Amino acid sequence: MPVSNDSVLSYLRACAEKCTAEQHWVVASVTAVDAAFVAAAEHLKFSIGLRFLSTVLLIAALLCGFSFIRRRHHDYYFYRDEIAKMLKDKDYLARELREPANRGTFQARSGVLLYSFWIVLTSVFAIAVLWQK
């Protein structure tokens, strides 16, 4: 039995929504790691070695989070474009839904820019708190 277009559209939509949800979770996760180090730095005395190790962990979380956000952004537009391909002959739909998305606009990049800015901001703050005397 062949797969129906409705099933494929439903699957692609779910995949695109999952990409967005995963971006939210990675931002929340990196922010939580940063907040944990800020809270610990206020109450504990970190030795120089522990500060370096903590800084490496914070930078690793930042880089992994940044990479994941960009990857899920790319994947979201992949699924969105696949949906547009399936809808290309549906003249009753808006043209924007039937064409691949323009990734070069500010609107298309706003989420990845905002999420990236936020995790950089919280990570830099956590590192600054960790290294204050």
Helices and strands as residue ranges (DSSP letters): H 5-43, H 48-87, H 95-98, H 106-131
